[in-house]
Each structure stands twice: as C-alpha cells, then as structure tokens.
C-alpha cells in the first residue's frame, strides 16, 4: 500500500475513533449499506480500527449504545460489540485493557436497564452473556 493511502486510512481511523461521535456513528450506519462495494470498504476500515485501537473501538460501540437516538445504530452497535466479544480468532476481550473491560461491563448493564426497545435489550443481554463467559 502506498504511503498516501496509508496516511488517508490513518486519518480516517483517527476521525472514527476521535472524540466526535458523528463520524463513527456514520460508519456504523453505512455498514448496513446494501451496496456491497461500499460495505466492503467500510468493513475494511472497521477492521483497521479494531486492529489499531480495540479499546477505543469497543468504547465507541458502547457510546452508541448509550447515547445514540437512532434505533438502528444502537442495534448495529450491539451486534458488532457482541461479535467482537465472541470467542474466536478475532475476539477482542483479551486484548482490551482492564479499564476498558470494566467500563464495558458497567455500560452494558446500564444500557440493559435503560433500553426501551425489546429487540435491542435482547441483543444487549446476549452480549452481556457472552462477556460473562469470557471471564
């Protein structure tokens, strides 16, 4: 990969994982795109975020679960977070700092208590159950 492409990817990752929640929420919403080409490109960026900073990625997903007014974004974030915690070669849990693990546990439990949408509550419960068994 040429240096210009690498710099562009690093800038996108920094934007997605930075303090402004909007770029990451946009990434999440576009991961549901019906366009295979667009979705594939965004999945690549999501996976680069996962490789470069799993703590920030996990906390960004949790932030969407907590604060996004968009039902679809919260549902997608719950699914993506669950997938990141599933025991397989790509499982993030062992790579997360103790602080991030603790924050995720607290956030997920608070989200379960506050979530009004039953479909998202179910996804959150599944995520918590997987996280419980990873300990």
MARDO-572218 format. One record per residue: x, y, z of N, C-alpha, C in turn; residue in three letters. Coordinates in Angstrom, 2 decimals. Layout:
<sites>
@n_X: X, n_Y: Y, n_Z: Z, ca_X: X, ca_Y: Y, ca_Z: Z, c_X: X, c_Y: Y, c_Z: Z, res: ALA
...
</sites>
This chain:
<sites>
@n_X: 0.85, n_Y: -1.17, n_Z: 0.00, ca_X: 0.00, ca_Y: 0.00, ca_Z: 0.00, c_X: 0.90, c_Y: 1.24, c_Z: 0.00, res: UNK
@n_X: 0.57, n_Y: 2.21, n_Z: -0.80, ca_X: 1.41, ca_Y: 3.40, ca_Z: -0.90, c_X: 1.24, c_Y: 4.28, c_Z: 0.34, res: UNK
@n_X: 2.25, n_Y: 5.11, n_Z: 0.62, ca_X: 2.22, ca_Y: 5.95, ca_Z: 1.84, c_X: 1.01, c_Y: 6.89, c_Z: 1.89, res: UNK
@n_X: 0.57, n_Y: 7.37, n_Z: 0.74, ca_X: -0.58, ca_Y: 8.28, ca_Z: 0.73, c_X: -1.85, c_Y: 7.56, c_Z: 1.18, res: UNK
@n_X: -2.05, n_Y: 6.34, n_Z: 0.71, ca_X: -3.22, ca_Y: 5.55, ca_Z: 1.13, c_X: -3.16, c_Y: 5.22, c_Z: 2.61, res: UNK
@n_X: -1.96, n_Y: 4.90, n_Z: 3.08, ca_X: -1.78, ca_Y: 4.59, ca_Z: 4.49, c_X: -2.11, c_Y: 5.82, c_Z: 5.35, res: UNK
@n_X: -1.64, n_Y: 6.98, n_Z: 4.93, ca_X: -1.94, ca_Y: 8.21, ca_Z: 5.67, c_X: -3.44, c_Y: 8.51, c_Z: 5.68, res: UNK
@n_X: -4.09, n_Y: 8.28, n_Z: 4.55, ca_X: -5.53, ca_Y: 8.50, ca_Z: 4.47, c_X: -6.27, c_Y: 7.56, c_Z: 5.41, res: UNK
@n_X: -5.88, n_Y: 6.28, n_Z: 5.41, ca_X: -6.52, ca_Y: 5.32, ca_Z: 6.31, c_X: -6.30, c_Y: 5.71, c_Z: 7.77, res: UNK
@n_X: -5.08, n_Y: 6.13, n_Z: 8.11, ca_X: -4.80, ca_Y: 6.54, ca_Z: 9.48, c_X: -5.62, c_Y: 7.76, c_Z: 9.88, res: UNK
@n_X: -5.81, n_Y: 8.68, n_Z: 8.95, ca_X: -6.63, ca_Y: 9.86, ca_Z: 9.23, c_X: -8.10, c_Y: 9.46, c_Z: 9.44, res: UNK
@n_X: -8.59, n_Y: 8.53, n_Z: 8.62, ca_X: -9.97, ca_Y: 8.07, ca_Z: 8.79, c_X: -10.16, c_Y: 7.36, c_Z: 10.12, res: UNK
@n_X: -9.20, n_Y: 6.51, n_Z: 10.48, ca_X: -9.27, ca_Y: 5.80, ca_Z: 11.75, c_X: -9.28, c_Y: 6.80, c_Z: 12.91, res: UNK
@n_X: -8.41, n_Y: 7.80, n_Z: 12.83, ca_X: -8.36, ca_Y: 8.82, ca_Z: 13.88, c_X: -9.69, c_Y: 9.58, c_Z: 13.96, res: UNK
@n_X: -10.29, n_Y: 9.83, n_Z: 12.82, ca_X: -11.59, ca_Y: 10.51, ca_Z: 12.80, c_X: -12.68, c_Y: 9.63, c_Z: 13.41, res: UNK
@n_X: -12.71, n_Y: 8.36, n_Z: 13.03, ca_X: -13.73, ca_Y: 7.45, ca_Z: 13.55, c_X: -13.61, c_Y: 7.24, c_Z: 15.05, res: UNK
@n_X: -12.37, n_Y: 7.15, n_Z: 15.53, ca_X: -12.16, ca_Y: 6.84, ca_Z: 16.95, c_X: -11.92, c_Y: 8.08, c_Z: 17.80, res: UNK
@n_X: -12.02, n_Y: 9.25, n_Z: 17.20, ca_X: -11.80, ca_Y: 10.50, ca_Z: 17.91, c_X: -12.97, c_Y: 10.88, c_Z: 18.80, res: UNK
@n_X: -12.90, n_Y: 12.06, n_Z: 19.40, ca_X: -13.91, ca_Y: 12.47, ca_Z: 20.38, c_X: -15.29, c_Y: 12.77, c_Z: 19.80, res: UNK
@n_X: -15.36, n_Y: 13.14, n_Z: 18.53, ca_X: -16.65, ca_Y: 13.44, ca_Z: 17.91, c_X: -17.37, c_Y: 12.12, c_Z: 17.56, res: UNK
@n_X: -18.56, n_Y: 11.87, n_Z: 18.11, ca_X: -19.23, ca_Y: 10.60, ca_Z: 17.86, c_X: -19.82, c_Y: 10.47, c_Z: 16.45, res: UNK
@n_X: -20.02, n_Y: 11.58, n_Z: 15.76, ca_X: -20.70, ca_Y: 11.55, ca_Z: 14.47, c_X: -20.01, c_Y: 10.71, c_Z: 13.39, res: UNK
@n_X: -18.68, n_Y: 10.83, n_Z: 13.19, ca_X: -18.05, ca_Y: 10.00, ca_Z: 12.14, c_X: -18.19, c_Y: 8.50, c_Z: 12.40, res: UNK
@n_X: -18.07, n_Y: 8.10, n_Z: 13.66, ca_X: -18.20, ca_Y: 6.67, ca_Z: 13.97, c_X: -19.63, c_Y: 6.20, c_Z: 13.78, res: UNK
@n_X: -20.59, n_Y: 7.02, n_Z: 14.19, ca_X: -21.99, ca_Y: 6.64, ca_Z: 14.00, c_X: -22.33, c_Y: 6.55, c_Z: 12.52, res: UNK
@n_X: -21.74, n_Y: 7.42, n_Z: 11.72, ca_X: -21.93, ca_Y: 7.36, ca_Z: 10.27, c_X: -21.33, c_Y: 6.07, c_Z: 9.72, res: UNK
@n_X: -20.14, n_Y: 5.71, n_Z: 10.18, ca_X: -19.52, ca_Y: 4.45, ca_Z: 9.77, c_X: -20.44, c_Y: 3.28, c_Z: 10.10, res: UNK
@n_X: -20.97, n_Y: 3.25, n_Z: 11.30, ca_X: -21.84, ca_Y: 2.16, ca_Z: 11.73, c_X: -23.10, c_Y: 2.11, c_Z: 10.87, res: UNK
@n_X: -23.70, n_Y: 3.25, n_Z: 10.61, ca_X: -24.93, ca_Y: 3.25, ca_Z: 9.81, c_X: -24.66, c_Y: 2.81, c_Z: 8.38, res: UNK
@n_X: -23.49, n_Y: 3.16, n_Z: 7.84, ca_X: -23.17, ca_Y: 2.77, ca_Z: 6.47, c_X: -22.73, c_Y: 1.30, c_Z: 6.37, res: UNK
@n_X: -22.39, n_Y: 0.69, n_Z: 7.48, ca_X: -22.08, ca_Y: -0.74, ca_Z: 7.45, c_X: -23.32, c_Y: -1.56, c_Z: 7.12, res: UNK
@n_X: -24.49, n_Y: -0.94, n_Z: 7.22, ca_X: -25.75, ca_Y: -1.60, ca_Z: 6.88, c_X: -26.13, c_Y: -1.36, c_Z: 5.42, res: UNK
@n_X: -25.23, n_Y: -0.75, n_Z: 4.66, ca_X: -25.50, ca_Y: -0.39, ca_Z: 3.27, c_X: -25.79, c_Y: -1.62, c_Z: 2.42, res: UNK
@n_X: -26.68, n_Y: -1.45, n_Z: 1.45, ca_X: -26.99, ca_Y: -2.54, ca_Z: 0.52, c_X: -25.94, c_Y: -2.64, c_Z: -0.58, res: UNK
@n_X: -25.09, n_Y: -1.64, n_Z: -0.72, ca_X: -24.03, ca_Y: -1.65, ca_Z: -1.72, c_X: -22.85, c_Y: -2.48, c_Z: -1.21, res: UNK
@n_X: -22.59, n_Y: -3.59, n_Z: -1.88, ca_X: -21.50, ca_Y: -4.46, ca_Z: -1.45, c_X: -20.15, c_Y: -3.75, c_Z: -1.47, res: UNK
@n_X: -19.92, n_Y: -2.95, n_Z: -2.51, ca_X: -18.64, ca_Y: -2.26, ca_Z: -2.62, c_X: -18.44, c_Y: -1.28, c_Z: -1.46, res: UNK
@n_X: -19.46, n_Y: -0.51, n_Z: -1.18, ca_X: -19.39, ca_Y: 0.47, ca_Z: -0.08, c_X: -19.21, c_Y: -0.24, c_Z: 1.26, res: UNK
@n_X: -20.02, n_Y: -1.27, n_Z: 1.48, ca_X: -19.96, ca_Y: -2.01, ca_Z: 2.74, c_X: -18.60, c_Y: -2.67, c_Z: 2.92, res: UNK
@n_X: -18.06, n_Y: -3.25, n_Z: 1.85, ca_X: -16.75, ca_Y: -3.91, ca_Z: 1.93, c_X: -15.66, c_Y: -2.91, c_Z: 2.33, res: UNK
@n_X: -15.70, n_Y: -1.73, n_Z: 1.73, ca_X: -14.73, ca_Y: -0.69, ca_Z: 2.06, c_X: -14.85, c_Y: -0.29, c_Z: 3.53, res: UNK
@n_X: -16.07, n_Y: -0.11, n_Z: 4.01, ca_X: -16.28, ca_Y: 0.29, ca_Z: 5.39, c_X: -15.95, c_Y: -0.83, c_Z: 6.37, res: UNK
@n_X: -16.20, n_Y: -2.07, n_Z: 5.97, ca_X: -15.79, ca_Y: -3.20, ca_Z: 6.82, c_X: -14.28, c_Y: -3.23, c_Z: 6.98, res: UNK
@n_X: -13.57, n_Y: -2.92, n_Z: 5.90, ca_X: -12.11, ca_Y: -2.84, ca_Z: 5.97, c_X: -11.68, c_Y: -1.77, c_Z: 6.97, res: UNK
@n_X: -12.31, n_Y: -0.58, n_Z: 6.89, ca_X: -11.99, ca_Y: 0.48, ca_Z: 7.84, c_X: -12.34, c_Y: 0.09, c_Z: 9.28, res: UNK
@n_X: -13.47, n_Y: -0.57, n_Z: 9.45, ca_X: -13.87, ca_Y: -1.03, ca_Z: 10.79, c_X: -12.82, c_Y: -2.00, c_Z: 11.33, res: UNK
@n_X: -12.37, n_Y: -2.93, n_Z: 10.50, ca_X: -11.36, ca_Y: -3.90, ca_Z: 10.93, c_X: -10.02, c_Y: -3.24, c_Z: 11.20, res: UNK
@n_X: -9.68, n_Y: -2.20, n_Z: 10.46, ca_X: -8.45, ca_Y: -1.45, ca_Z: 10.75, c_X: -8.55, c_Y: -0.76, c_Z: 12.10, res: UNK
@n_X: -9.73, n_Y: -0.21, n_Z: 12.41, ca_X: -9.95, ca_Y: 0.38, ca_Z: 13.73, c_X: -9.78, c_Y: -0.67, c_Z: 14.82, res: UNK
@n_X: -10.31, n_Y: -1.84, n_Z: 14.56, ca_X: -10.23, ca_Y: -2.95, ca_Z: 15.51, c_X: -8.79, c_Y: -3.35, c_Z: 15.77, res: UNK
@n_X: -7.99, n_Y: -3.39, n_Z: 14.71, ca_X: -6.58, ca_Y: -3.77, ca_Z: 14.86, c_X: -5.76, c_Y: -2.67, c_Z: 15.52, res: UNK
@n_X: -6.04, n_Y: -1.42, n_Z: 15.16, ca_X: -5.18, ca_Y: -0.34, ca_Z: 15.65, c_X: -5.51, c_Y: 0.09, c_Z: 17.07, res: UNK
@n_X: -6.77, n_Y: 0.04, n_Z: 17.47, ca_X: -7.14, ca_Y: 0.50, ca_Z: 18.82, c_X: -8.42, c_Y: -0.19, c_Z: 19.29, res: UNK
@n_X: -8.30, n_Y: -1.45, n_Z: 19.72, ca_X: -9.51, ca_Y: -2.18, ca_Z: 20.13, c_X: -10.23, c_Y: -1.56, c_Z: 21.33, res: UNK
@n_X: -9.48, n_Y: -0.89, n_Z: 22.21, ca_X: -10.13, ca_Y: -0.24, ca_Z: 23.35, c_X: -11.06, c_Y: 0.88, c_Z: 22.89, res: UNK
@n_X: -10.54, n_Y: 1.75, n_Z: 22.04, ca_X: -11.37, ca_Y: 2.86, ca_Z: 21.56, c_X: -12.55, c_Y: 2.36, c_Z: 20.74, res: UNK
@n_X: -12.31, n_Y: 1.35, n_Z: 19.91, ca_X: -13.41, ca_Y: 0.81, ca_Z: 19.09, c_X: -14.52, c_Y: 0.27, c_Z: 19.99, res: UNK
@n_X: -14.16, n_Y: -0.50, n_Z: 20.98, ca_X: -15.17, ca_Y: -1.08, ca_Z: 21.89, c_X: -15.93, c_Y: 0.00, c_Z: 22.64, res: UNK
@n_X: -15.21, n_Y: 1.00, n_Z: 23.10, ca_X: -15.86, ca_Y: 2.08, ca_Z: 23.85, c_X: -16.73, c_Y: 2.95, c_Z: 22.94, res: UNK
@n_X: -16.33, n_Y: 3.10, n_Z: 21.68, ca_X: -17.17, ca_Y: 3.84, ca_Z: 20.72, c_X: -18.48, c_Y: 3.10, c_Z: 20.47, res: UNK
@n_X: -18.40, n_Y: 1.78, n_Z: 20.33, ca_X: -19.63, ca_Y: 0.99, ca_Z: 20.15, c_X: -20.52, c_Y: 1.15, c_Z: 21.38, res: UNK
@n_X: -19.91, n_Y: 1.11, n_Z: 22.56, ca_X: -20.68, ca_Y: 1.27, ca_Z: 23.79, c_X: -21.28, c_Y: 2.67, c_Z: 23.88, res: UNK
@n_X: -20.55, n_Y: 3.67, n_Z: 23.40, ca_X: -21.06, ca_Y: 5.04, ca_Z: 23.40, c_X: -22.32, c_Y: 5.15, c_Z: 22.54, res: UNK
@n_X: -22.32, n_Y: 4.50, n_Z: 21.39, ca_X: -23.51, ca_Y: 4.50, ca_Z: 20.54, c_X: -24.67, c_Y: 3.83, c_Z: 21.27, res: UNK
@n_X: -24.39, n_Y: 2.71, n_Z: 21.94, ca_X: -25.44, ca_Y: 2.03, ca_Z: 22.70, c_X: -26.04, c_Y: 2.95, c_Z: 23.76, res: UNK
@n_X: -25.21, n_Y: 3.74, n_Z: 24.38, ca_X: -25.67, ca_Y: 4.62, ca_Z: 25.44, c_X: -26.41, c_Y: 5.85, c_Z: 24.95, res: UNK
@n_X: -25.91, n_Y: 6.47, n_Z: 23.90, ca_X: -26.35, ca_Y: 7.83, ca_Z: 23.60, c_X: -27.02, c_Y: 8.05, c_Z: 22.26, res: UNK
@n_X: -26.93, n_Y: 7.10, n_Z: 21.35, ca_X: -27.50, ca_Y: 7.35, ca_Z: 20.03, c_X: -29.03, c_Y: 7.33, c_Z: 20.07, res: UNK
@n_X: -29.65, n_Y: 8.35, n_Z: 19.49, ca_X: -31.11, ca_Y: 8.33, ca_Z: 19.41, c_X: -31.62, c_Y: 7.41, c_Z: 18.30, res: UNK
@n_X: -30.71, n_Y: 6.96, n_Z: 17.43, ca_X: -31.07, ca_Y: 6.13, ca_Z: 16.29, c_X: -31.16, c_Y: 4.65, c_Z: 16.69, res: UNK
@n_X: -32.35, n_Y: 4.10, n_Z: 16.59, ca_X: -32.59, ca_Y: 2.71, ca_Z: 16.96, c_X: -31.70, c_Y: 1.75, c_Z: 16.16, res: UNK
@n_X: -31.60, n_Y: 1.96, n_Z: 14.86, ca_X: -30.79, ca_Y: 1.08, ca_Z: 14.01, c_X: -29.31, c_Y: 1.13, c_Z: 14.39, res: UNK
@n_X: -28.81, n_Y: 2.32, n_Z: 14.72, ca_X: -27.41, ca_Y: 2.46, ca_Z: 15.12, c_X: -27.15, c_Y: 1.70, c_Z: 16.41, res: UNK
@n_X: -28.07, n_Y: 1.81, n_Z: 17.38, ca_X: -27.91, ca_Y: 1.08, ca_Z: 18.65, c_X: -27.96, c_Y: -0.42, c_Z: 18.41, res: UNK
@n_X: -28.87, n_Y: -0.88, n_Z: 17.56, ca_X: -28.97, ca_Y: -2.31, ca_Z: 17.27, c_X: -27.69, c_Y: -2.81, c_Z: 16.59, res: UNK
@n_X: -27.20, n_Y: -2.06, n_Z: 15.63, ca_X: -25.98, ca_Y: -2.46, ca_Z: 14.93, c_X: -24.79, c_Y: -2.46, c_Z: 15.89, res: UNK
@n_X: -24.70, n_Y: -1.45, n_Z: 16.75, ca_X: -23.61, ca_Y: -1.38, ca_Z: 17.72, c_X: -23.66, c_Y: -2.58, c_Z: 18.67, res: UNK
@n_X: -24.85, n_Y: -2.97, n_Z: 19.10, ca_X: -24.98, ca_Y: -4.14, ca_Z: 19.99, c_X: -24.50, c_Y: -5.40, c_Z: 19.29, res: UNK
@n_X: -24.88, n_Y: -5.56, n_Z: 18.03, ca_X: -24.47, ca_Y: -6.75, ca_Z: 17.27, c_X: -22.96, c_Y: -6.75, c_Z: 17.06, res: UNK
@n_X: -22.42, n_Y: -5.61, n_Z: 16.66, ca_X: -20.97, ca_Y: -5.53, ca_Z: 16.41, c_X: -20.17, c_Y: -5.75, c_Z: 17.69, res: UNK
@n_X: -20.65, n_Y: -5.20, n_Z: 18.80, ca_X: -19.94, ca_Y: -5.41, ca_Z: 20.06, c_X: -19.98, c_Y: -6.88, c_Z: 20.46, res: UNK
@n_X: -21.14, n_Y: -7.50, n_Z: 20.30, ca_X: -21.24, ca_Y: -8.93, ca_Z: 20.60, c_X: -20.27, c_Y: -9.74, c_Z: 19.74, res: UNK
@n_X: -20.20, n_Y: -9.41, n_Z: 18.45, ca_X: -19.28, ca_Y: -10.12, ca_Z: 17.56, c_X: -17.82, c_Y: -9.93, c_Z: 17.98, res: UNK
@n_X: -17.51, n_Y: -8.77, n_Z: 18.53, ca_X: -16.13, ca_Y: -8.52, ca_Z: 18.94, c_X: -15.77, c_Y: -9.30, c_Z: 20.21, res: UNK
@n_X: -16.79, n_Y: -9.70, n_Z: 20.96, ca_X: -16.54, ca_Y: -10.42, ca_Z: 22.22, c_X: -16.69, c_Y: -11.93, c_Z: 22.08, res: UNK
@n_X: -17.12, n_Y: -12.40, n_Z: 20.92, ca_X: -17.31, ca_Y: -13.82, ca_Z: 20.71, c_X: -15.95, c_Y: -14.52, c_Z: 20.67, res: UNK
@n_X: -15.90, n_Y: -15.68, n_Z: 21.29, ca_X: -14.64, ca_Y: -16.42, ca_Z: 21.32, c_X: -14.32, c_Y: -17.02, c_Z: 19.96, res: UNK
@n_X: -13.40, n_Y: -16.38, n_Z: 19.30, ca_X: -12.84, ca_Y: -16.92, ca_Z: 18.07, c_X: -11.52, c_Y: -16.18, c_Z: 17.84, res: UNK
@n_X: -10.96, n_Y: -16.33, n_Z: 16.69, ca_X: -9.66, ca_Y: -15.72, ca_Z: 16.43, c_X: -9.68, c_Y: -14.20, c_Z: 16.50, res: UNK
@n_X: -10.85, n_Y: -13.61, n_Z: 16.30, ca_X: -10.92, ca_Y: -12.15, ca_Z: 16.28, c_X: -11.45, c_Y: -11.57, c_Z: 17.59, res: UNK
@n_X: -11.57, n_Y: -12.37, n_Z: 18.62, ca_X: -12.12, ca_Y: -11.91, ca_Z: 19.89, c_X: -11.26, c_Y: -10.79, c_Z: 20.48, res: UNK
@n_X: -11.89, n_Y: -9.69, n_Z: 20.80, ca_X: -11.18, ca_Y: -8.53, ca_Z: 21.33, c_X: -10.99, c_Y: -8.58, c_Z: 22.85, res: UNK
@n_X: -11.85, n_Y: -9.27, n_Z: 23.56, ca_X: -11.86, ca_Y: -9.19, ca_Z: 25.02, c_X: -10.48, c_Y: -9.35, c_Z: 25.65, res: UNK
@n_X: -9.70, n_Y: -10.36, n_Z: 25.29, ca_X: -8.38, ca_Y: -10.50, ca_Z: 25.94, c_X: -7.41, c_Y: -9.36, c_Z: 25.59, res: UNK
@n_X: -7.67, n_Y: -8.65, n_Z: 24.51, ca_X: -6.79, ca_Y: -7.56, ca_Z: 24.08, c_X: -7.17, c_Y: -6.22, c_Z: 24.71, res: UNK
@n_X: -8.33, n_Y: -6.19, n_Z: 25.37, ca_X: -8.80, ca_Y: -4.94, ca_Z: 25.98, c_X: -8.13, c_Y: -4.74, c_Z: 27.34, res: UNK
@n_X: -7.90, n_Y: -3.48, n_Z: 27.67, ca_X: -7.33, ca_Y: -3.16, ca_Z: 28.99, c_X: -8.36, c_Y: -3.50, c_Z: 30.07, res: UNK
@n_X: -7.88, n_Y: -3.68, n_Z: 31.29, ca_X: -8.78, ca_Y: -3.96, ca_Z: 32.41, c_X: -9.77, c_Y: -2.82, c_Z: 32.59, res: UNK
@n_X: -9.32, n_Y: -1.61, n_Z: 32.38, ca_X: -10.20, ca_Y: -0.44, ca_Z: 32.50, c_X: -11.32, c_Y: -0.47, c_Z: 31.46, res: UNK
@n_X: -10.98, n_Y: -0.81, n_Z: 30.22, ca_X: -12.00, ca_Y: -0.90, ca_Z: 29.17, c_X: -12.96, c_Y: -2.03, c_Z: 29.46, res: UNK
@n_X: -12.46, n_Y: -3.17, n_Z: 29.90, ca_X: -13.34, ca_Y: -4.29, ca_Z: 30.24, c_X: -14.32, c_Y: -3.88, c_Z: 31.33, res: UNK
@n_X: -13.84, n_Y: -3.22, n_Z: 32.35, ca_X: -14.70, ca_Y: -2.78, ca_Z: 33.45, c_X: -15.74, c_Y: -1.76, c_Z: 32.96, res: UNK
@n_X: -15.30, n_Y: -0.82, n_Z: 32.14, ca_X: -16.22, ca_Y: 0.18, ca_Z: 31.60, c_X: -17.30, c_Y: -0.47, c_Z: 30.75, res: UNK
@n_X: -16.90, n_Y: -1.42, n_Z: 29.91, ca_X: -17.89, ca_Y: -2.10, ca_Z: 29.06, c_X: -18.93, c_Y: -2.84, c_Z: 29.89, res: UNK
@n_X: -18.48, n_Y: -3.51, n_Z: 30.92, ca_X: -19.43, ca_Y: -4.23, ca_Z: 31.79, c_X: -20.45, c_Y: -3.26, c_Z: 32.37, res: UNK
@n_X: -19.97, n_Y: -2.16, n_Z: 32.92, ca_X: -20.86, ca_Y: -1.18, ca_Z: 33.54, c_X: -21.81, c_Y: -0.57, c_Z: 32.51, res: UNK
@n_X: -21.27, n_Y: -0.19, n_Z: 31.37, ca_X: -22.09, ca_Y: 0.44, ca_Z: 30.33, c_X: -23.16, c_Y: -0.51, c_Z: 29.84, res: UNK
@n_X: -22.79, n_Y: -1.76, n_Z: 29.58, ca_X: -23.77, ca_Y: -2.73, ca_Z: 29.07, c_X: -24.89, c_Y: -2.96, c_Z: 30.08, res: UNK
@n_X: -24.55, n_Y: -3.06, n_Z: 31.35, ca_X: -25.59, ca_Y: -3.26, ca_Z: 32.36, c_X: -26.51, c_Y: -2.05, c_Z: 32.45, res: UNK
@n_X: -25.93, n_Y: -0.84, n_Z: 32.38, ca_X: -26.77, ca_Y: 0.38, ca_Z: 32.40, c_X: -27.66, c_Y: 0.43, c_Z: 31.16, res: UNK
@n_X: -27.11, n_Y: 0.05, n_Z: 30.02, ca_X: -27.90, ca_Y: 0.08, ca_Z: 28.79, c_X: -29.07, c_Y: -0.89, c_Z: 28.85, res: UNK
@n_X: -28.85, n_Y: -2.06, n_Z: 29.42, ca_X: -29.95, ca_Y: -3.02, ca_Z: 29.57, c_X: -31.06, c_Y: -2.42, c_Z: 30.42, res: UNK
@n_X: -30.68, n_Y: -1.74, n_Z: 31.48, ca_X: -31.68, ca_Y: -1.14, ca_Z: 32.37, c_X: -32.46, c_Y: -0.02, c_Z: 31.69, res: UNK
@n_X: -31.81, n_Y: 0.72, n_Z: 30.81, ca_X: -32.44, ca_Y: 1.90, ca_Z: 30.22, c_X: -33.10, c_Y: 1.67, c_Z: 28.87, res: UNK
@n_X: -32.70, n_Y: 0.62, n_Z: 28.17, ca_X: -33.18, ca_Y: 0.42, ca_Z: 26.80, c_X: -34.66, c_Y: 0.07, c_Z: 26.77, res: UNK
@n_X: -35.42, n_Y: 0.83, n_Z: 25.98, ca_X: -36.86, ca_Y: 0.61, ca_Z: 25.84, c_X: -37.19, c_Y: -0.38, c_Z: 24.72, res: UNK
@n_X: -36.35, n_Y: -0.43, n_Z: 23.70, ca_X: -36.62, ca_Y: -1.31, ca_Z: 22.56, c_X: -36.26, c_Y: -2.75, c_Z: 22.93, res: UNK
@n_X: -37.26, n_Y: -3.62, n_Z: 22.90, ca_X: -37.06, ca_Y: -5.02, ca_Z: 23.29, c_X: -36.03, c_Y: -5.73, c_Z: 22.42, res: UNK
@n_X: -36.00, n_Y: -5.43, n_Z: 21.13, ca_X: -35.04, ca_Y: -6.10, ca_Z: 20.25, c_X: -33.60, c_Y: -5.74, c_Z: 20.62, res: UNK
@n_X: -33.40, n_Y: -4.50, n_Z: 21.00, ca_X: -32.05, ca_Y: -4.09, ca_Z: 21.41, c_X: -31.72, c_Y: -4.65, c_Z: 22.78, res: UNK
@n_X: -32.69, n_Y: -4.67, n_Z: 23.68, ca_X: -32.47, ca_Y: -5.26, ca_Z: 25.00, c_X: -32.03, c_Y: -6.71, c_Z: 24.88, res: UNK
@n_X: -32.66, n_Y: -7.43, n_Z: 23.97, ca_X: -32.28, ca_Y: -8.83, ca_Z: 23.74, c_X: -30.84, c_Y: -8.93, c_Z: 23.25, res: UNK
@n_X: -30.47, n_Y: -8.07, n_Z: 22.31, ca_X: -29.10, ca_Y: -8.08, ca_Z: 21.80, c_X: -28.11, c_Y: -7.73, c_Z: 22.90, res: UNK
@n_X: -28.47, n_Y: -6.79, n_Z: 23.75, ca_X: -27.60, ca_Y: -6.42, ca_Z: 24.87, c_X: -27.44, c_Y: -7.57, c_Z: 25.85, res: UNK
@n_X: -28.53, n_Y: -8.26, n_Z: 26.14, ca_X: -28.46, ca_Y: -9.41, ca_Z: 27.04, c_X: -27.56, c_Y: -10.50, c_Z: 26.46, res: UNK
@n_X: -27.65, n_Y: -10.73, n_Z: 25.17, ca_X: -26.78, ca_Y: -11.72, ca_Z: 24.52, c_X: -25.32, c_Y: -11.30, c_Z: 24.63, res: UNK
@n_X: -25.06, n_Y: -10.02, n_Z: 24.47, ca_X: -23.69, ca_Y: -9.50, ca_Z: 24.57, c_X: -23.16, c_Y: -9.67, c_Z: 25.99, res: UNK
@n_X: -23.97, n_Y: -9.33, n_Z: 26.97, ca_X: -23.56, ca_Y: -9.47, ca_Z: 28.37, c_X: -23.30, c_Y: -10.95, c_Z: 28.70, res: UNK
@n_X: -24.16, n_Y: -11.83, n_Z: 28.21, ca_X: -23.97, ca_Y: -13.26, ca_Z: 28.46, c_X: -22.64, c_Y: -13.75, c_Z: 27.88, res: UNK
@n_X: -22.33, n_Y: -13.32, n_Z: 26.68, ca_X: -21.05, ca_Y: -13.72, ca_Z: 26.06, c_X: -19.91, c_Y: -13.15, c_Z: 26.87, res: UNK
@n_X: -20.01, n_Y: -11.88, n_Z: 27.26, ca_X: -18.96, ca_Y: -11.26, ca_Z: 28.06, c_X: -18.76, c_Y: -11.96, c_Z: 29.40, res: UNK
@n_X: -19.85, n_Y: -12.42, n_Z: 29.98, ca_X: -19.77, ca_Y: -13.12, ca_Z: 31.25, c_X: -18.96, c_Y: -14.41, c_Z: 31.12, res: UNK
@n_X: -19.17, n_Y: -15.13, n_Z: 30.03, ca_X: -18.48, ca_Y: -16.39, ca_Z: 29.85, c_X: -17.02, c_Y: -16.23, c_Z: 29.42, res: UNK
@n_X: -16.63, n_Y: -15.03, n_Z: 29.05, ca_X: -15.24, ca_Y: -14.78, ca_Z: 28.67, c_X: -14.33, c_Y: -14.58, c_Z: 29.89, res: UNK
@n_X: -14.92, n_Y: -14.44, n_Z: 31.04, ca_X: -14.14, ca_Y: -14.13, ca_Z: 32.23, c_X: -13.47, c_Y: -15.35, c_Z: 32.82, res: UNK
</sites>
